[in-house]
Amino acid sequence: MTTGHKTALSALVLIALAVLGAALFLMLSIPAAAQAGAAPGAAPADPEVLRWAFISAALAAGLSTLAAGYAVGMVGSAAVGALAEKPELLGRVLILVGLAEGIAIYGLIVAILILNRA
């Protein structure tokens, strides 16, 4: 394995641990959120439903961020190589990198929609 692959693998492991830590934090804070967030006169939220909503929102945001990071890394490295040969491709390359970054934004939007439904 080359050093670049080891670095990428260790970065992915750190990101995965961060996502799992955030999911565990959300799962442990569910009872407090269910009691504190209840509106007066409203039916109490089911903690099991909230647990799955938090898990799915964390997975949507975390996995889309991992995918976006991988995509930006691949597209960005190819873009730098293309720009070294043809500097006039800058505008096209920026659009491609922006499309790869959009994956993370889509995941964040899905996570927000999931939490609004819960």
Biopython code that builds the backbone (N, CA, C, O; Angstrom):
import numpy as np
from Bio.PDB.StructureBuilder import StructureBuilder

atoms = [
    (1, "MET", "N", (0.843, -1.178, 0.000)),
    (1, "MET", "CA", (0.000, 0.000, 0.000)),
    (1, "MET", "C", (0.890, 1.243, 0.000)),
    (1, "MET", "O", (1.869, 1.319, 0.742)),
    (2, "THR", "N", (0.542, 2.194, -0.826)),
    (2, "THR", "CA", (1.335, 3.417, -0.875)),
    (2, "THR", "C", (0.957, 4.324, 0.286)),
    (2, "THR", "O", (-0.051, 4.114, 0.961)),
    (3, "THR", "N", (1.786, 5.331, 0.502)),
    (3, "THR", "CA", (1.503, 6.243, 1.617)),
    (3, "THR", "C", (0.233, 7.049, 1.379)),
    (3, "THR", "O", (-0.460, 7.405, 2.331)),
    (4, "GLY", "N", (-0.079, 7.340, 0.121)),
    (4, "GLY", "CA", (-1.317, 8.066, -0.178)),
    (4, "GLY", "C", (-2.543, 7.260, 0.179)),
    (4, "GLY", "O", (-3.524, 7.796, 0.695)),
    (5, "HIS", "N", (-2.484, 5.956, -0.099)),
    (5, "HIS", "CA", (-3.616, 5.095, 0.239)),
    (5, "HIS", "C", (-3.744, 4.933, 1.749)),
    (5, "HIS", "O", (-4.856, 4.885, 2.274)),
    (6, "LYS", "N", (-2.614, 4.848, 2.453)),
    (6, "LYS", "CA", (-2.666, 4.735, 3.909)),
    (6, "LYS", "C", (-3.248, 5.995, 4.526)),
    (6, "LYS", "O", (-4.027, 5.920, 5.477)),
    (7, "THR", "N", (-2.874, 7.149, 3.994)),
    (7, "THR", "CA", (-3.401, 8.411, 4.503)),
    (7, "THR", "C", (-4.897, 8.517, 4.250)),
    (7, "THR", "O", (-5.648, 8.940, 5.129)),
    (8, "ALA", "N", (-5.331, 8.137, 3.056)),
    (8, "ALA", "CA", (-6.758, 8.187, 2.736)),
    (8, "ALA", "C", (-7.540, 7.212, 3.600)),
    (8, "ALA", "O", (-8.633, 7.531, 4.067)),
    (9, "LEU", "N", (-6.988, 6.033, 3.814)),
    (9, "LEU", "CA", (-7.661, 5.046, 4.641)),
    (9, "LEU", "C", (-7.768, 5.506, 6.090)),
    (9, "LEU", "O", (-8.810, 5.325, 6.722)),
    (10, "SER", "N", (-6.712, 6.093, 6.618)),
    (10, "SER", "CA", (-6.768, 6.578, 7.996)),
    (10, "SER", "C", (-7.739, 7.752, 8.127)),
    (10, "SER", "O", (-8.413, 7.887, 9.149)),
    (11, "ALA", "N", (-7.815, 8.595, 7.109)),
    (11, "ALA", "CA", (-8.777, 9.699, 7.147)),
    (11, "ALA", "C", (-10.205, 9.167, 7.126)),
    (11, "ALA", "O", (-11.070, 9.679, 7.838)),
    (12, "LEU", "N", (-10.457, 8.141, 6.312)),
    (12, "LEU", "CA", (-11.798, 7.552, 6.267)),
    (12, "LEU", "C", (-12.159, 6.893, 7.592)),
    (12, "LEU", "O", (-13.308, 6.964, 8.026)),
    (13, "VAL", "N", (-11.193, 6.255, 8.233)),
    (13, "VAL", "CA", (-11.446, 5.636, 9.531)),
    (13, "VAL", "C", (-11.777, 6.705, 10.570)),
    (13, "VAL", "O", (-12.698, 6.527, 11.366)),
    (14, "LEU", "N", (-11.040, 7.804, 10.570)),
    (14, "LEU", "CA", (-11.319, 8.885, 11.520)),
    (14, "LEU", "C", (-12.696, 9.493, 11.283)),
    (14, "LEU", "O", (-13.409, 9.806, 12.237)),
    (15, "ILE", "N", (-13.070, 9.661, 10.033)),
    (15, "ILE", "CA", (-14.386, 10.222, 9.719)),
    (15, "ILE", "C", (-15.483, 9.255, 10.145)),
    (15, "ILE", "O", (-16.502, 9.674, 10.694)),
    (16, "ALA", "N", (-15.279, 7.960, 9.895)),
    (16, "ALA", "CA", (-16.272, 6.974, 10.300)),
    (16, "ALA", "C", (-16.434, 6.944, 11.813)),
    (16, "ALA", "O", (-17.550, 6.815, 12.316)),
    (17, "LEU", "N", (-15.330, 7.064, 12.542)),
    (17, "LEU", "CA", (-15.422, 7.113, 14.004)),
    (17, "LEU", "C", (-16.154, 8.364, 14.479)),
    (17, "LEU", "O", (-16.911, 8.314, 15.448)),
    (18, "ALA", "N", (-15.930, 9.476, 13.802)),
    (18, "ALA", "CA", (-16.635, 10.705, 14.175)),
    (18, "ALA", "C", (-18.136, 10.567, 13.932)),
    (18, "ALA", "O", (-18.942, 11.010, 14.751)),
    (19, "VAL", "N", (-18.511, 9.956, 12.813)),
    (19, "VAL", "CA", (-19.935, 9.762, 12.515)),
    (19, "VAL", "C", (-20.567, 8.822, 13.539)),
    (19, "VAL", "O", (-21.674, 9.074, 14.014)),
    (20, "LEU", "N", (-19.868, 7.742, 13.880)),
    (20, "LEU", "CA", (-20.400, 6.826, 14.889)),
    (20, "LEU", "C", (-20.510, 7.501, 16.254)),
    (20, "LEU", "O", (-21.472, 7.262, 16.984)),
    (21, "GLY", "N", (-19.548, 8.331, 16.601)),
    (21, "GLY", "CA", (-19.621, 9.059, 17.865)),
    (21, "GLY", "C", (-20.800, 10.010, 17.900)),
    (21, "GLY", "O", (-21.482, 10.128, 18.918)),
    (22, "ALA", "N", (-21.041, 10.693, 16.782)),
    (22, "ALA", "CA", (-22.189, 11.601, 16.721)),
    (22, "ALA", "C", (-23.497, 10.826, 16.820)),
    (22, "ALA", "O", (-24.433, 11.271, 17.484)),
    (23, "ALA", "N", (-23.568, 9.670, 16.164)),
    (23, "ALA", "CA", (-24.789, 8.860, 16.243)),
    (23, "ALA", "C", (-25.016, 8.359, 17.660)),
    (23, "ALA", "O", (-26.151, 8.359, 18.137)),
    (24, "LEU", "N", (-23.962, 7.932, 18.341)),
    (24, "LEU", "CA", (-24.105, 7.481, 19.734)),
    (24, "LEU", "C", (-24.539, 8.625, 20.645)),
    (24, "LEU", "O", (-25.376, 8.439, 21.528)),
    (25, "PHE", "N", (-23.969, 9.805, 20.428)),
    (25, "PHE", "CA", (-24.367, 10.962, 21.225)),
    (25, "PHE", "C", (-25.840, 11.268, 21.030)),
    (25, "PHE", "O", (-26.550, 11.553, 21.994)),
    (26, "LEU", "N", (-26.305, 11.210, 19.783)),
    (26, "LEU", "CA", (-27.713, 11.488, 19.514)),
    (26, "LEU", "C", (-28.614, 10.425, 20.126)),
    (26, "LEU", "O", (-29.686, 10.738, 20.642)),
    (27, "MET", "N", (-28.179, 9.160, 20.068)),
    (27, "MET", "CA", (-29.008, 8.097, 20.639)),
    (27, "MET", "C", (-29.098, 8.221, 22.157)),
    (27, "MET", "O", (-30.146, 7.946, 22.741)),
    (28, "LEU", "N", (-28.016, 8.627, 22.793)),
    (28, "LEU", "CA", (-28.038, 8.752, 24.249)),
    (28, "LEU", "C", (-28.797, 9.992, 24.713)),
    (28, "LEU", "O", (-29.265, 10.039, 25.850)),
    (29, "SER", "N", (-28.922, 10.991, 23.851)),
    (29, "SER", "CA", (-29.622, 12.209, 24.249)),
    (29, "SER", "C", (-31.098, 12.188, 23.873)),
    (29, "SER", "O", (-31.779, 13.200, 24.038)),
    (30, "ILE", "N", (-31.604, 11.083, 23.380)),
    (30, "ILE", "CA", (-33.001, 11.013, 22.943)),
    (30, "ILE", "C", (-33.990, 11.211, 24.089)),
    (30, "ILE", "O", (-34.928, 11.991, 23.923)),
    (31, "PRO", "N", (-33.842, 10.555, 25.243)),
    (31, "PRO", "CA", (-34.845, 10.763, 26.285)),
    (31, "PRO", "C", (-34.941, 12.218, 26.737)),
    (31, "PRO", "O", (-36.040, 12.713, 26.989)),
    (32, "ALA", "N", (-33.824, 12.896, 26.839)),
    (32, "ALA", "CA", (-33.861, 14.303, 27.249)),
    (32, "ALA", "C", (-34.512, 15.155, 26.170)),
    (32, "ALA", "O", (-35.272, 16.071, 26.484)),
    (33, "ALA", "N", (-34.227, 14.868, 24.906)),
    (33, "ALA", "CA", (-34.830, 15.639, 23.818)),
    (33, "ALA", "C", (-36.321, 15.372, 23.711)),
    (33, "ALA", "O", (-37.088, 16.277, 23.382)),
    (34, "ALA", "N", (-36.741, 14.150, 23.981)),
    (34, "ALA", "CA", (-38.160, 13.815, 23.887)),
    (34, "ALA", "C", (-38.961, 14.509, 24.977)),
    (34, "ALA", "O", (-40.098, 14.917, 24.742)),
    (35, "GLN", "N", (-38.383, 14.649, 26.168)),
    (35, "GLN", "CA", (-39.103, 15.290, 27.258)),
    (35, "GLN", "C", (-39.043, 16.806, 27.158)),
    (35, "GLN", "O", (-40.042, 17.482, 27.404)),
    (36, "ALA", "N", (-37.881, 17.352, 26.799)),
    (36, "ALA", "CA", (-37.734, 18.802, 26.772)),
    (36, "ALA", "C", (-38.401, 19.419, 25.554)),
    (36, "ALA", "O", (-38.869, 20.556, 25.620)),
    (37, "GLY", "N", (-38.455, 18.685, 24.427)),
    (37, "GLY", "CA", (-38.989, 19.262, 23.204)),
    (37, "GLY", "C", (-40.483, 19.118, 23.050)),
    (37, "GLY", "O", (-41.032, 19.555, 22.038)),
    (38, "ALA", "N", (-41.160, 18.529, 24.004)),
    (38, "ALA", "CA", (-42.599, 18.318, 23.881)),
    (38, "ALA", "C", (-43.339, 19.637, 24.066)),
    (38, "ALA", "O", (-43.099, 20.377, 25.020)),
    (39, "ALA", "N", (-44.234, 19.909, 23.140)),
    (39, "ALA", "CA", (-45.045, 21.121, 23.227)),
    (39, "ALA", "C", (-46.175, 20.882, 24.222)),
    (39, "ALA", "O", (-46.630, 19.748, 24.372)),
    (40, "PRO", "N", (-46.640, 21.938, 24.910)),
    (40, "PRO", "CA", (-47.736, 21.762, 25.857)),
    (40, "PRO", "C", (-49.004, 21.292, 25.140)),
    (40, "PRO", "O", (-49.428, 21.896, 24.154)),
    (41, "GLY", "N", (-49.598, 20.217, 25.640)),
    (41, "GLY", "CA", (-50.825, 19.709, 25.048)),
    (41, "GLY", "C", (-50.590, 18.748, 23.899)),
    (41, "GLY", "O", (-51.551, 18.165, 23.398)),
    (42, "ALA", "N", (-49.357, 18.558, 23.462)),
    (42, "ALA", "CA", (-49.075, 17.653, 22.355)),
    (42, "ALA", "C", (-48.808, 16.259, 22.897)),
    (42, "ALA", "O", (-48.397, 16.089, 24.045)),
    (43, "ALA", "N", (-49.046, 15.274, 22.059)),
    (43, "ALA", "CA", (-48.772, 13.893, 22.458)),
    (43, "ALA", "C", (-47.262, 13.696, 22.531)),
    (43, "ALA", "O", (-46.534, 14.201, 21.675)),
    (44, "PRO", "N", (-46.782, 12.974, 23.536)),
    (44, "PRO", "CA", (-45.336, 12.773, 23.638)),
    (44, "PRO", "C", (-44.829, 11.942, 22.466)),
    (44, "PRO", "O", (-45.496, 11.018, 22.000)),
    (45, "ALA", "N", (-43.641, 12.291, 22.006)),
    (45, "ALA", "CA", (-43.039, 11.580, 20.879)),
    (45, "ALA", "C", (-42.532, 10.223, 21.342)),
    (45, "ALA", "O", (-42.037, 10.078, 22.459)),
    (46, "ASP", "N", (-42.660, 9.240, 20.476)),
    (46, "ASP", "CA", (-42.192, 7.892, 20.778)),
    (46, "ASP", "C", (-40.660, 7.882, 20.727)),
    (46, "ASP", "O", (-40.081, 8.219, 19.694)),
    (47, "PRO", "N", (-39.996, 7.501, 21.824)),
    (47, "PRO", "CA", (-38.527, 7.511, 21.818)),
    (47, "PRO", "C", (-37.924, 6.577, 20.774)),
    (47, "PRO", "O", (-36.841, 6.850, 20.256)),
    (48, "GLU", "N", (-38.607, 5.486, 20.461)),
    (48, "GLU", "CA", (-38.073, 4.559, 19.452)),
    (48, "GLU", "C", (-38.084, 5.202, 18.060)),
    (48, "GLU", "O", (-37.154, 5.019, 17.275)),
    (49, "VAL", "N", (-39.144, 5.954, 17.769)),
    (49, "VAL", "CA", (-39.220, 6.648, 16.485)),
    (49, "VAL", "C", (-38.138, 7.718, 16.422)),
    (49, "VAL", "O", (-37.476, 7.874, 15.396)),
    (50, "LEU", "N", (-37.959, 8.450, 17.506)),
    (50, "LEU", "CA", (-36.911, 9.473, 17.529)),
    (50, "LEU", "C", (-35.530, 8.856, 17.389)),
    (50, "LEU", "O", (-34.658, 9.417, 16.725)),
    (51, "ARG", "N", (-35.330, 7.712, 18.009)),
    (51, "ARG", "CA", (-34.025, 7.046, 17.917)),
    (51, "ARG", "C", (-33.702, 6.717, 16.464)),
    (51, "ARG", "O", (-32.597, 6.998, 15.999)),
    (52, "TRP", "N", (-34.657, 6.121, 15.741)),
    (52, "TRP", "CA", (-34.409, 5.765, 14.351)),
    (52, "TRP", "C", (-34.302, 7.001, 13.471)),
    (52, "TRP", "O", (-33.559, 6.998, 12.489)),
    (53, "ALA", "N", (-35.028, 8.050, 13.808)),
    (53, "ALA", "CA", (-34.912, 9.289, 13.036)),
    (53, "ALA", "C", (-33.525, 9.890, 13.197)),
    (53, "ALA", "O", (-32.923, 10.330, 12.217)),
    (54, "PHE", "N", (-33.014, 9.913, 14.420)),
    (54, "PHE", "CA", (-31.667, 10.448, 14.646)),
    (54, "PHE", "C", (-30.599, 9.590, 13.982)),
    (54, "PHE", "O", (-29.638, 10.113, 13.417)),
    (55, "ILE", "N", (-30.768, 8.273, 14.050)),
    (55, "ILE", "CA", (-29.791, 7.382, 13.414)),
    (55, "ILE", "C", (-29.797, 7.578, 11.905)),
    (55, "ILE", "O", (-28.738, 7.676, 11.284)),
    (56, "SER", "N", (-30.984, 7.635, 11.314)),
    (56, "SER", "CA", (-31.048, 7.782, 9.858)),
    (56, "SER", "C", (-30.554, 9.154, 9.413)),
    (56, "SER", "O", (-29.930, 9.272, 8.358)),
    (57, "ALA", "N", (-30.823, 10.188, 10.197)),
    (57, "ALA", "CA", (-30.315, 11.516, 9.838)),
    (57, "ALA", "C", (-28.789, 11.559, 9.936)),
    (57, "ALA", "O", (-28.119, 12.150, 9.089)),
    (58, "ALA", "N", (-28.251, 10.926, 10.979)),
    (58, "ALA", "CA", (-26.792, 10.894, 11.121)),
    (58, "ALA", "C", (-26.153, 10.095, 10.000)),
    (58, "ALA", "O", (-25.103, 10.480, 9.485)),
    (59, "LEU", "N", (-26.771, 8.990, 9.617)),
    (59, "LEU", "CA", (-26.229, 8.199, 8.509)),
    (59, "LEU", "C", (-26.324, 8.948, 7.184)),
    (59, "LEU", "O", (-25.397, 8.896, 6.376)),
    (60, "ALA", "N", (-27.433, 9.641, 6.956)),
    (60, "ALA", "CA", (-27.580, 10.384, 5.706)),
    (60, "ALA", "C", (-26.519, 11.473, 5.597)),
    (60, "ALA", "O", (-25.882, 11.625, 4.555)),
    (61, "ALA", "N", (-26.333, 12.227, 6.673)),
    (61, "ALA", "CA", (-25.341, 13.299, 6.639)),
    (61, "ALA", "C", (-23.917, 12.737, 6.605)),
    (61, "ALA", "O", (-23.073, 13.229, 5.857)),
    (62, "GLY", "N", (-23.655, 11.720, 7.405)),
    (62, "GLY", "CA", (-22.297, 11.193, 7.490)),
    (62, "GLY", "C", (-21.842, 10.477, 6.239)),
    (62, "GLY", "O", (-20.734, 10.711, 5.755)),
    (63, "LEU", "N", (-22.688, 9.601, 5.706)),
    (63, "LEU", "CA", (-22.289, 8.854, 4.515)),
    (63, "LEU", "C", (-22.197, 9.752, 3.281)),
    (63, "LEU", "O", (-21.333, 9.553, 2.428)),
    (64, "SER", "N", (-23.085, 10.733, 3.190)),
    (64, "SER", "CA", (-22.981, 11.646, 2.043)),
    (64, "SER", "C", (-21.726, 12.508, 2.148)),
    (64, "SER", "O", (-21.129, 12.861, 1.131)),
    (65, "THR", "N", (-21.326, 12.846, 3.362)),
    (65, "THR", "CA", (-20.093, 13.607, 3.535)),
    (65, "THR", "C", (-18.876, 12.762, 3.168)),
    (65, "THR", "O", (-17.938, 13.254, 2.541)),
    (66, "LEU", "N", (-18.895, 11.480, 3.563)),
    (66, "LEU", "CA", (-17.808, 10.583, 3.167)),
    (66, "LEU", "C", (-17.738, 10.450, 1.647)),
    (66, "LEU", "O", (-16.656, 10.511, 1.064)),
    (67, "ALA", "N", (-18.883, 10.269, 1.014)),
    (67, "ALA", "CA", (-18.911, 10.129, -0.442)),
    (67, "ALA", "C", (-18.458, 11.407, -1.128)),
    (67, "ALA", "O", (-17.757, 11.358, -2.139)),
    (68, "ALA", "N", (-18.856, 12.547, -0.584)),
    (68, "ALA", "CA", (-18.437, 13.820, -1.186)),
    (68, "ALA", "C", (-16.940, 14.030, -1.033)),
    (68, "ALA", "O", (-16.282, 14.509, -1.956)),
    (69, "GLY", "N", (-16.402, 13.678, 0.116)),
    (69, "GLY", "CA", (-14.959, 13.801, 0.307)),
    (69, "GLY", "C", (-14.182, 12.923, -0.648)),
    (69, "GLY", "O", (-13.162, 13.342, -1.196)),
    (70, "TYR", "N", (-14.658, 11.706, -0.851)),
    (70, "TYR", "CA", (-13.998, 10.806, -1.788)),
    (70, "TYR", "C", (-14.108, 11.344, -3.217)),
    (70, "TYR", "O", (-13.134, 11.330, -3.971)),
    (71, "ALA", "N", (-15.311, 11.820, -3.582)),
    (71, "ALA", "CA", (-15.516, 12.333, -4.935)),
    (71, "ALA", "C", (-14.675, 13.578, -5.196)),
    (71, "ALA", "O", (-14.077, 13.710, -6.263)),
    (72, "VAL", "N", (-14.627, 14.482, -4.237)),
    (72, "VAL", "CA", (-13.825, 15.698, -4.417)),
    (72, "VAL", "C", (-12.341, 15.339, -4.513)),
    (72, "VAL", "O", (-11.600, 15.957, -5.277)),
    (73, "GLY", "N", (-11.910, 14.350, -3.745)),
    (73, "GLY", "CA", (-10.515, 13.924, -3.828)),
    (73, "GLY", "C", (-10.164, 13.372, -5.199)),
    (73, "GLY", "O", (-9.124, 13.705, -5.767)),
    (74, "MET", "N", (-11.039, 12.525, -5.726)),
    (74, "MET", "CA", (-10.786, 11.940, -7.041)),
    (74, "MET", "C", (-10.881, 12.988, -8.148)),
    (74, "MET", "O", (-10.000, 13.076, -9.003)),
    (75, "VAL", "N", (-11.945, 13.775, -8.129)),
    (75, "VAL", "CA", (-12.137, 14.793, -9.165)),
    (75, "VAL", "C", (-11.082, 15.885, -9.046)),
    (75, "VAL", "O", (-10.569, 16.372, -10.054)),
    (76, "GLY", "N", (-10.760, 16.265, -7.818)),
    (76, "GLY", "CA", (-9.765, 17.322, -7.619)),
    (76, "GLY", "C", (-8.383, 16.924, -8.100)),
    (76, "GLY", "O", (-7.677, 17.735, -8.700)),
    (77, "SER", "N", (-7.989, 15.687, -7.844)),
    (77, "SER", "CA", (-6.662, 15.265, -8.302)),
    (77, "SER", "C", (-6.618, 15.174, -9.826)),
    (77, "SER", "O", (-5.609, 15.525, -10.438)),
    (78, "ALA", "N", (-7.701, 14.706, -10.442)),
    (78, "ALA", "CA", (-7.753, 14.672, -11.902)),
    (78, "ALA", "C", (-7.794, 16.084, -12.471)),
    (78, "ALA", "O", (-7.233, 16.348, -13.534)),
    (79, "ALA", "N", (-8.462, 16.988, -11.761)),
    (79, "ALA", "CA", (-8.559, 18.370, -12.228)),
    (79, "ALA", "C", (-7.201, 19.066, -12.198)),
    (79, "ALA", "O", (-6.871, 19.824, -13.110)),
    (80, "VAL", "N", (-6.427, 18.816, -11.172)),
    (80, "VAL", "CA", (-5.099, 19.432, -11.094)),
    (80, "VAL", "C", (-4.222, 18.925, -12.234)),
    (80, "VAL", "O", (-3.456, 19.690, -12.820)),
    (81, "GLY", "N", (-4.335, 17.634, -12.547)),
    (81, "GLY", "CA", (-3.574, 17.094, -13.671)),
    (81, "GLY", "C", (-3.999, 17.700, -14.992)),
    (81, "GLY", "O", (-3.161, 17.988, -15.846)),
    (82, "ALA", "N", (-5.307, 17.898, -15.167)),
    (82, "ALA", "CA", (-5.797, 18.497, -16.411)),
    (82, "ALA", "C", (-5.384, 19.964, -16.510)),
    (82, "ALA", "O", (-5.042, 20.442, -17.591)),
    (83, "LEU", "N", (-5.414, 20.674, -15.389)),
    (83, "LEU", "CA", (-5.029, 22.088, -15.401)),
    (83, "LEU", "C", (-3.540, 22.275, -15.655)),
    (83, "LEU", "O", (-3.124, 23.298, -16.198)),
    (84, "ALA", "N", (-2.744, 21.297, -15.266)),
    (84, "ALA", "CA", (-1.307, 21.395, -15.529)),
    (84, "ALA", "C", (-1.033, 21.353, -17.026)),
    (84, "ALA", "O", (-0.085, 21.975, -17.507)),
    (85, "GLU", "N", (-1.865, 20.618, -17.763)),
    (85, "GLU", "CA", (-1.669, 20.523, -19.204)),
    (85, "GLU", "C", (-2.407, 21.609, -19.964)),
    (85, "GLU", "O", (-1.887, 22.136, -20.948)),
    (86, "LYS", "N", (-3.626, 21.958, -19.518)),
    (86, "LYS", "CA", (-4.444, 22.973, -20.208)),
    (86, "LYS", "C", (-5.048, 23.923, -19.185)),
    (86, "LYS", "O", (-6.118, 23.634, -18.647)),
    (87, "PRO", "N", (-4.401, 25.041, -18.900)),
    (87, "PRO", "CA", (-4.929, 25.977, -17.889)),
    (87, "PRO", "C", (-6.275, 26.605, -18.264)),
    (87, "PRO", "O", (-6.973, 27.118, -17.390)),
    (88, "GLU", "N", (-6.644, 26.576, -19.519)),
    (88, "GLU", "CA", (-7.918, 27.193, -19.925)),
    (88, "GLU", "C", (-9.136, 26.361, -19.513)),
    (88, "GLU", "O", (-10.267, 26.794, -19.730)),
    (89, "LEU", "N", (-8.936, 25.207, -18.937)),
    (89, "LEU", "CA", (-10.038, 24.356, -18.485)),
    (89, "LEU", "C", (-10.507, 24.673, -17.061)),
    (89, "LEU", "O", (-11.296, 23.919, -16.493)),
    (90, "LEU", "N", (-10.041, 25.756, -16.491)),
    (90, "LEU", "CA", (-10.329, 26.062, -15.081)),
    (90, "LEU", "C", (-11.827, 26.129, -14.787)),
    (90, "LEU", "O", (-12.282, 25.558, -13.796)),
    (91, "GLY", "N", (-12.594, 26.809, -15.624)),
    (91, "GLY", "CA", (-14.026, 26.943, -15.388)),
    (91, "GLY", "C", (-14.754, 25.614, -15.399)),
    (91, "GLY", "O", (-15.608, 25.365, -14.548)),
    (92, "ARG", "N", (-14.427, 24.766, -16.349)),
    (92, "ARG", "CA", (-15.070, 23.457, -16.441)),
    (92, "ARG", "C", (-14.707, 22.576, -15.247)),
    (92, "ARG", "O", (-15.543, 21.839, -14.724)),
    (93, "VAL", "N", (-13.461, 22.664, -14.832)),
    (93, "VAL", "CA", (-12.995, 21.844, -13.713)),
    (93, "VAL", "C", (-13.654, 22.276, -12.408)),
    (93, "VAL", "O", (-14.003, 21.431, -11.583)),
    (94, "LEU", "N", (-13.827, 23.567, -12.212)),
    (94, "LEU", "CA", (-14.484, 24.056, -10.999)),
    (94, "LEU", "C", (-15.924, 23.579, -10.915)),
    (94, "LEU", "O", (-16.419, 23.277, -9.829)),
    (95, "ILE", "N", (-16.593, 23.509, -12.049)),
    (95, "ILE", "CA", (-17.972, 23.021, -12.065)),
    (95, "ILE", "C", (-18.016, 21.552, -11.644)),
    (95, "ILE", "O", (-18.896, 21.153, -10.882)),
    (96, "LEU", "N", (-17.083, 20.753, -12.131)),
    (96, "LEU", "CA", (-17.057, 19.335, -11.780)),
    (96, "LEU", "C", (-16.774, 19.126, -10.290)),
    (96, "LEU", "O", (-17.373, 18.256, -9.659)),
    (97, "VAL", "N", (-15.874, 19.915, -9.738)),
    (97, "VAL", "CA", (-15.584, 19.797, -8.305)),
    (97, "VAL", "C", (-16.798, 20.252, -7.489)),
    (97, "VAL", "O", (-17.099, 19.667, -6.448)),
    (98, "GLY", "N", (-17.484, 21.279, -7.952)),
    (98, "GLY", "CA", (-18.692, 21.743, -7.267)),
    (98, "GLY", "C", (-19.803, 20.718, -7.297)),
    (98, "GLY", "O", (-20.549, 20.591, -6.326)),
    (99, "LEU", "N", (-19.933, 19.979, -8.399)),
    (99, "LEU", "CA", (-20.936, 18.919, -8.469)),
    (99, "LEU", "C", (-20.616, 17.797, -7.489)),
    (99, "LEU", "O", (-21.514, 17.225, -6.872)),
    (100, "ALA", "N", (-19.349, 17.491, -7.354)),
    (100, "ALA", "CA", (-18.959, 16.460, -6.391)),
    (100, "ALA", "C", (-19.245, 16.921, -4.963)),
    (100, "ALA", "O", (-19.642, 16.115, -4.121)),
    (101, "GLU", "N", (-19.050, 18.187, -4.688)),
    (101, "GLU", "CA", (-19.316, 18.716, -3.344)),
    (101, "GLU", "C", (-20.811, 18.770, -3.047)),
    (101, "GLU", "O", (-21.219, 18.747, -1.886)),
    (102, "GLY", "N", (-21.619, 18.841, -4.089)),
    (102, "GLY", "CA", (-23.068, 18.880, -3.917)),
    (102, "GLY", "C", (-23.626, 17.638, -3.249)),
    (102, "GLY", "O", (-24.712, 17.686, -2.670)),
    (103, "ILE", "N", (-22.905, 16.525, -3.317)),
    (103, "ILE", "CA", (-23.367, 15.296, -2.678)),
    (103, "ILE", "C", (-23.546, 15.516, -1.176)),
    (103, "ILE", "O", (-24.526, 15.049, -0.595)),
    (104, "ALA", "N", (-22.616, 16.219, -0.550)),
    (104, "ALA", "CA", (-22.713, 16.476, 0.888)),
    (104, "ALA", "C", (-23.908, 17.373, 1.207)),
    (104, "ALA", "O", (-24.580, 17.181, 2.220)),
    (105, "ILE", "N", (-24.168, 18.339, 0.352)),
    (105, "ILE", "CA", (-25.302, 19.239, 0.582)),
    (105, "ILE", "C", (-26.613, 18.472, 0.470)),
    (105, "ILE", "O", (-27.533, 18.698, 1.257)),
    (106, "TYR", "N", (-26.704, 17.568, -0.500)),
    (106, "TYR", "CA", (-27.916, 16.755, -0.634)),
    (106, "TYR", "C", (-28.131, 15.896, 0.611)),
    (106, "TYR", "O", (-29.260, 15.772, 1.086)),
    (107, "GLY", "N", (-27.081, 15.312, 1.134)),
    (107, "GLY", "CA", (-27.198, 14.510, 2.349)),
    (107, "GLY", "C", (-27.649, 15.333, 3.538)),
    (107, "GLY", "O", (-28.446, 14.872, 4.354)),
    (108, "LEU", "N", (-27.138, 16.557, 3.639)),
    (108, "LEU", "CA", (-27.551, 17.443, 4.730)),
    (108, "LEU", "C", (-29.026, 17.810, 4.603)),
    (108, "LEU", "O", (-29.741, 17.868, 5.603)),
    (109, "ILE", "N", (-29.477, 18.056, 3.394)),
    (109, "ILE", "CA", (-30.892, 18.381, 3.180)),
    (109, "ILE", "C", (-31.776, 17.195, 3.555)),
    (109, "ILE", "O", (-32.818, 17.375, 4.185)),
    (110, "VAL", "N", (-31.371, 15.988, 3.174)),
    (110, "VAL", "CA", (-32.139, 14.801, 3.538)),
    (110, "VAL", "C", (-32.184, 14.623, 5.049)),
    (110, "VAL", "O", (-33.228, 14.274, 5.600)),
    (111, "ALA", "N", (-31.054, 14.859, 5.730)),
    (111, "ALA", "CA", (-31.027, 14.743, 7.191)),
    (111, "ALA", "C", (-31.964, 15.753, 7.835)),
    (111, "ALA", "O", (-32.662, 15.420, 8.793)),
    (112, "ILE", "N", (-31.994, 16.963, 7.335)),
    (112, "ILE", "CA", (-32.889, 17.985, 7.884)),
    (112, "ILE", "C", (-34.350, 17.594, 7.648)),
    (112, "ILE", "O", (-35.187, 17.778, 8.531)),
    (113, "LEU", "N", (-34.662, 17.057, 6.469)),
    (113, "LEU", "CA", (-36.030, 16.615, 6.193)),
    (113, "LEU", "C", (-36.452, 15.469, 7.101)),
    (113, "LEU", "O", (-37.596, 15.415, 7.552)),
    (114, "ILE", "N", (-35.522, 14.552, 7.369)),
    (114, "ILE", "CA", (-35.837, 13.436, 8.265)),
    (114, "ILE", "C", (-36.120, 13.951, 9.678)),
    (114, "ILE", "O", (-37.065, 13.500, 10.326)),
    (115, "LEU", "N", (-35.306, 14.891, 10.154)),
    (115, "LEU", "CA", (-35.503, 15.408, 11.508)),
    (115, "LEU", "C", (-36.773, 16.258, 11.598)),
    (115, "LEU", "O", (-37.395, 16.311, 12.659)),
    (116, "ASN", "N", (-37.170, 16.922, 10.513)),
    (116, "ASN", "CA", (-38.427, 17.680, 10.538)),
    (116, "ASN", "C", (-39.634, 16.758, 10.624)),
    (116, "ASN", "O", (-40.642, 17.110, 11.237)),
    (117, "ARG", "N", (-39.539, 15.580, 10.016)),
    (117, "ARG", "CA", (-40.653, 14.631, 10.070)),
    (117, "ARG", "C", (-40.777, 13.986, 11.450)),
    (117, "ARG", "O", (-41.865, 13.573, 11.851)),
    (118, "ALA", "N", (-39.666, 13.901, 12.170)),
    (118, "ALA", "CA", (-39.702, 13.285, 13.499)),
    (118, "ALA", "C", (-40.258, 14.279, 14.471)),
    (118, "ALA", "O", (-40.382, 13.978, 15.659)),
]
sb = StructureBuilder()
sb.init_structure("model")
sb.init_model(0)
sb.init_chain("A")
sb.init_seg("    ")
for serial, (resi, resn, name, xyz) in enumerate(atoms, 1):
    if name == "N":
        sb.init_residue(resn, " ", resi, " ")
    sb.init_atom(name, np.array(xyz, "f"), 0.0, 1.0, " ", f" {name:<3s}", serial, name[0])
structure = sb.get_structure()
